Amino acid sequence: MGDDVMALQKTLNCLGFTVTASGPGSAGNETRAYLGLTLNAVAAFQEAYPNDILVPAGLTAGTGVFGPFSQKKAAELTK
């Protein structure tokens, strides 16, 4: 929880991995809570870039955990 979660939600929303269409977590209404909607958006992000995120981590499906491979890919996309 915290500002890093809010930044993550903003990044996901900007990249098209919408946390939610309206209410808390939506674009302009990002929160500091890493709950189910954020987890689902992170998992969708991970599954959109399997070769960069899932394969190096030995995974076949998104986990919703915003780990090092997810962080690296998000940083690449937001440069």
C-alpha positions in Angstrom: 0.0 0.0 0.0 1.1 3.5 -0.6 2.3 5.9 -3.2 4.0 3.1 -5.2 0.6 1.4 -5.6 -1.0 4.6 -6.8 1.9 5.1 -9.3 1.4 1.5 -10.5 -2.3 2.0 -11.0 -1.6 5.2 -13.0 0.9 3.3 -15.2 -1.5 0.4 -15.7 -4.4 2.7 -16.6 -2.1 4.7 -19.0 -0.9 1.5 -20.7 -4.4 0.3 -21.4 -4.5 -2.3 -18.6 -7.4 -0.6 -16.9 -7.7 -1.2 -13.2 -11.4 -0.4 -13.4 -13.6 1.7 -15.7 -15.0 3.9 -12.9 -14.6 4.5 -9.2 -11.6 3.8 -7.0 -8.6 2.7 -9.1 -10.0 4.2 -12.4 -8.0 6.8 -14.3 -7.9 9.9 -12.2 -9.1 8.0 -9.2 -6.1 5.8 -8.4 -5.7 4.6 -4.8 -3.0 3.4 -2.5 -4.6 0.0 -2.0 -3.3 -3.1 -3.9 -6.6 -5.1 -4.0 -8.2 -7.5 -6.4 -8.7 -5.1 -9.3 -5.1 -4.0 -9.3 -4.0 -7.6 -9.0 -6.2 -8.5 -12.0 -4.8 -5.6 -14.1 -1.2 -6.6 -13.3 -2.0 -10.2 -14.3 -3.4 -9.0 -17.6 -0.3 -6.9 -18.1 1.9 -9.9 -17.4 0.0 -12.1 -19.8 0.3 -9.5 -22.6 4.1 -9.7 -22.5 4.7 -13.4 -21.7 8.2 -13.5 -23.3 9.4 -10.5 -21.2 7.6 -11.3 -17.9 6.3 -14.8 -17.6 8.9 -17.0 -19.4 11.9 -15.5 -17.6 10.1 -16.1 -14.3 9.3 -19.7 -15.2 5.5 -18.9 -15.2 2.7 -19.7 -17.7 0.1 -17.3 -16.4 0.1 -13.9 -14.7 0.2 -13.9 -10.9 -0.7 -10.3 -10.2 2.6 -9.8 -8.3 4.4 -6.8 -9.7 7.9 -8.3 -9.5 11.2 -7.5 -11.2 10.3 -8.7 -14.7 7.0 -6.8 -14.6 8.7 -3.7 -13.3 11.4 -3.9 -16.0 8.8 -4.2 -18.8 6.6 -1.3 -17.4 9.7 0.9 -17.2 10.5 0.1 -20.8 7.0 0.9 -22.0 6.8 4.2 -20.0 10.1 5.7 -21.2 
